[in-house]
Amino acid sequence: MKRVFSIAVALAAIIFPRSGQATDPFEQKLSPDRQIIQALNRLTFGPRPGDVEGVRRIGLAKWMEQQLHPDHIAEKPVLIPYRAISARLGPRRSSAGRSRQAGAAGVRRHLLGKGRVP
């Protein structure tokens, strides 16, 4: 009888979760550093050197808000001269699309001339 009782207690301890402990790994609370690393892995191409410290300094919630609204991020003083140069040059126009269209039109003309395209 003692043996049956001890087996039942052992099975109950294995089957029923202990109170206060999360059994599912998705229910476990991540440490603040692990939360930052998780966010950087999910929302960027992974943490670069100094990213974890930067997010820790401003806070995860504020960092996420900045990622959603990049126009609120202050410009780095080093990049301001480059911004002025790009503003003077004006918007760039790509010729890649035009050259592809011209190439396709040339192929069509070539094939039409040979009678291969109906």
C-alpha positions as CSV (number, residue, x, y, z in Angstrom):
1,M,0.0,0.0,0.0
2,K,2.9,2.4,0.8
3,R,4.4,1.6,-2.5
4,V,1.2,2.5,-4.4
5,F,0.8,5.7,-2.5
6,S,4.4,6.8,-3.1
7,I,4.0,6.1,-6.9
8,A,0.7,8.1,-6.9
9,V,2.5,11.0,-5.2
10,A,5.4,10.8,-7.6
11,L,3.1,10.8,-10.6
12,A,1.0,13.7,-9.2
13,A,4.2,15.7,-8.7
14,I,5.3,15.1,-12.3
15,I,1.9,15.6,-13.9
16,F,0.6,18.6,-11.9
17,P,2.6,21.8,-12.2
18,R,4.0,23.3,-9.0
19,S,2.3,26.6,-8.1
20,G,4.3,29.7,-8.7
21,Q,6.4,28.2,-11.5
22,A,5.8,28.6,-15.2
23,T,6.0,25.2,-16.9
24,D,5.7,26.6,-20.5
25,P,8.8,28.4,-21.7
26,F,6.6,31.1,-23.3
27,E,5.1,31.9,-19.9
28,Q,8.5,32.7,-18.4
29,K,9.3,36.3,-17.8
30,L,12.4,37.5,-19.6
31,S,15.0,39.6,-17.9
32,P,15.3,43.2,-19.1
33,D,18.5,42.5,-21.0
34,R,16.9,39.4,-22.6
35,Q,13.9,41.6,-23.6
36,I,16.2,44.1,-25.2
37,I,18.1,41.4,-27.1
38,Q,14.8,39.8,-28.2
39,A,13.5,43.1,-29.5
40,L,16.8,43.8,-31.4
41,N,16.7,40.4,-32.9
42,R,13.0,40.7,-33.9
43,L,12.9,44.3,-35.0
44,T,16.3,44.8,-36.6
45,F,18.9,42.7,-38.2
46,G,20.3,41.8,-34.8
47,P,22.2,43.8,-32.2
48,R,25.2,45.7,-33.3
49,P,28.0,46.6,-30.9
50,G,26.6,49.2,-28.5
51,D,22.9,48.7,-29.4
52,V,22.0,46.9,-26.2
53,E,23.6,49.6,-24.1
54,G,21.8,52.3,-26.2
55,V,18.4,50.7,-25.7
56,R,19.1,50.1,-22.0
57,R,20.0,53.8,-21.7
58,I,16.8,55.2,-23.3
59,G,14.5,52.3,-22.3
60,L,12.9,49.6,-24.5
61,A,9.5,51.3,-24.8
62,K,11.0,54.6,-26.0
63,W,13.4,52.8,-28.4
64,M,10.4,51.0,-30.0
65,E,8.5,54.3,-30.3
66,Q,11.5,55.7,-32.1
67,Q,11.6,52.8,-34.5
68,L,8.0,53.3,-35.3
69,H,8.4,57.1,-35.8
70,P,12.0,57.7,-37.1
71,D,11.2,61.3,-37.9
72,H,11.4,62.0,-34.2
73,I,15.0,60.7,-33.9
74,A,17.5,63.6,-33.6
75,E,19.9,63.9,-36.5
76,K,23.5,63.1,-35.7
77,P,25.6,66.3,-35.9
78,V,28.2,64.5,-38.1
79,L,25.6,63.8,-40.8
80,I,24.2,67.4,-41.1
81,P,26.6,68.5,-43.8
82,Y,25.7,65.5,-45.9
83,R,22.1,66.3,-45.6
84,A,22.7,69.8,-46.9
85,I,24.7,68.4,-49.9
86,S,21.9,66.0,-50.8
87,A,19.3,68.8,-50.6
88,R,21.4,70.9,-53.0
89,L,21.7,68.0,-55.5
90,G,17.9,67.5,-55.6
91,P,16.1,64.2,-55.9
92,R,17.9,61.5,-57.8
93,R,16.2,59.9,-60.8
94,S,17.0,56.4,-61.6
95,S,17.6,55.5,-65.2
96,A,17.4,51.7,-64.4
97,G,13.7,51.5,-65.1
98,R,14.0,53.4,-68.4
99,S,16.9,51.3,-69.6
100,R,15.0,48.1,-68.9
101,Q,11.9,49.4,-70.8
102,A,14.1,50.5,-73.7
103,G,15.8,47.1,-73.7
104,A,12.5,45.2,-73.7
105,A,11.2,47.4,-76.6
106,G,14.4,46.8,-78.6
107,V,14.0,43.0,-78.1
108,R,10.3,43.3,-79.2
109,R,11.3,45.3,-82.3
110,H,14.0,42.7,-83.1
111,L,11.6,39.8,-82.8
112,L,8.9,41.5,-84.7
113,G,11.3,42.2,-87.5
114,K,12.1,38.5,-87.7
115,G,8.5,37.5,-87.7
116,R,8.8,35.5,-84.4
117,V,6.2,37.5,-82.4
118,P,2.6,37.4,-83.6
